[in-house]
Amino acid sequence: MKNKYFYILVILAALPALSTPLMISAATEGYEFKKYFIFFYPVYIIVAAFLSWQCYRLERKAVAWILLILMILTDITIWQLVKI
Protein backbone atom coordinates (compact mmCIF):
# COMPACT_ATOMS: atom_id res chain seq x y z
CA MET A 1 0.00 0.00 0.00
CA LYS A 2 2.87 2.39 0.68
CA ASN A 3 4.06 1.95 -2.89
CA LYS A 4 0.82 3.40 -4.20
CA TYR A 5 1.28 6.60 -2.23
CA PHE A 6 4.74 7.12 -3.64
CA TYR A 7 3.56 6.44 -7.18
CA ILE A 8 0.72 8.94 -6.72
CA LEU A 9 3.27 11.53 -5.55
CA VAL A 10 5.42 10.86 -8.63
CA ILE A 11 2.43 11.33 -10.91
CA LEU A 12 1.40 14.54 -9.15
CA ALA A 13 4.96 15.88 -9.40
CA ALA A 14 5.03 15.07 -13.13
CA LEU A 15 1.69 16.69 -13.99
CA PRO A 16 3.03 20.27 -14.24
CA ALA A 17 5.00 19.17 -17.31
CA LEU A 18 1.69 19.18 -19.17
CA SER A 19 1.60 22.96 -18.82
CA THR A 20 4.56 23.47 -21.14
CA PRO A 21 2.48 25.27 -23.83
CA LEU A 22 1.26 27.67 -21.16
CA MET A 23 4.84 28.28 -20.06
CA ILE A 24 5.92 29.00 -23.63
CA SER A 25 3.15 31.55 -24.07
CA ALA A 26 3.91 33.15 -20.68
CA ALA A 27 7.65 33.54 -21.33
CA THR A 28 7.86 36.82 -23.18
CA GLU A 29 11.02 38.67 -22.18
CA GLY A 30 14.32 36.97 -22.79
CA TYR A 31 12.59 34.12 -24.58
CA GLU A 32 15.67 32.98 -26.50
CA PHE A 33 17.42 32.18 -23.23
CA LYS A 34 14.39 30.61 -21.55
CA LYS A 35 13.19 28.46 -24.43
CA TYR A 36 15.98 25.91 -24.04
CA PHE A 37 15.04 25.30 -20.42
CA ILE A 38 11.32 25.24 -21.17
CA PHE A 39 11.70 22.76 -24.03
CA PHE A 40 13.97 20.49 -22.00
CA TYR A 41 11.68 20.60 -18.95
CA PRO A 42 9.13 17.92 -20.02
CA VAL A 43 11.93 15.57 -21.07
CA TYR A 44 13.63 15.97 -17.70
CA ILE A 45 10.38 15.40 -15.79
CA ILE A 46 9.54 12.23 -17.72
CA VAL A 47 13.02 10.79 -17.26
CA ALA A 48 13.16 11.75 -13.57
CA ALA A 49 9.71 10.27 -12.90
CA PHE A 50 10.65 7.02 -14.62
CA LEU A 51 13.96 6.76 -12.77
CA SER A 52 12.32 7.59 -9.46
CA TRP A 53 9.72 4.88 -10.04
CA GLN A 54 12.42 2.37 -10.96
CA CYS A 55 14.55 3.21 -7.93
CA TYR A 56 11.60 2.85 -5.58
CA ARG A 57 10.66 -0.46 -7.17
CA LEU A 58 14.24 -1.76 -6.83
CA GLU A 59 14.39 -0.84 -3.11
CA ARG A 60 16.60 2.22 -3.57
CA LYS A 61 14.14 4.41 -1.73
CA ALA A 62 16.57 7.16 -0.72
CA VAL A 63 17.51 7.82 -4.34
CA ALA A 64 13.84 7.70 -5.35
CA TRP A 65 12.93 10.33 -2.76
CA ILE A 66 15.84 12.54 -3.79
CA LEU A 67 14.71 12.40 -7.43
CA LEU A 68 11.13 13.19 -6.40
CA ILE A 69 12.24 16.20 -4.36
CA LEU A 70 14.37 17.42 -7.29
CA MET A 71 11.35 17.08 -9.58
CA ILE A 72 9.25 19.21 -7.24
CA LEU A 73 12.00 21.83 -6.93
CA THR A 74 12.36 21.88 -10.72
CA ASP A 75 8.61 22.46 -11.07
CA ILE A 76 8.88 25.45 -8.77
CA THR A 77 11.98 26.93 -10.38
CA ILE A 78 10.78 26.58 -13.98
CA TRP A 79 7.68 28.63 -13.13
CA GLN A 80 9.89 31.22 -11.45
CA LEU A 81 12.01 31.35 -14.62
CA VAL A 82 8.93 31.93 -16.74
CA LYS A 83 7.71 34.73 -14.48
CA ILE A 84 11.01 36.65 -14.63
WOUR-V84939 format. One record per run of one state. SS is the DSSP state (2 for helix, 1 for strand, 0 for the rest). FROM is the first residue (numbers start at 1). TO is the last residue. If there is no record, write none. Layout:
ss:SS from:FROM to:TO
ss:SS from:FROM to:TO
//
This chain:
ss:0 from:1 to:1
ss:2 from:2 to:26
ss:0 from:27 to:30
ss:2 from:31 to:57
ss:0 from:58 to:60
ss:2 from:61 to:83
ss:0 from:84 to:84
//
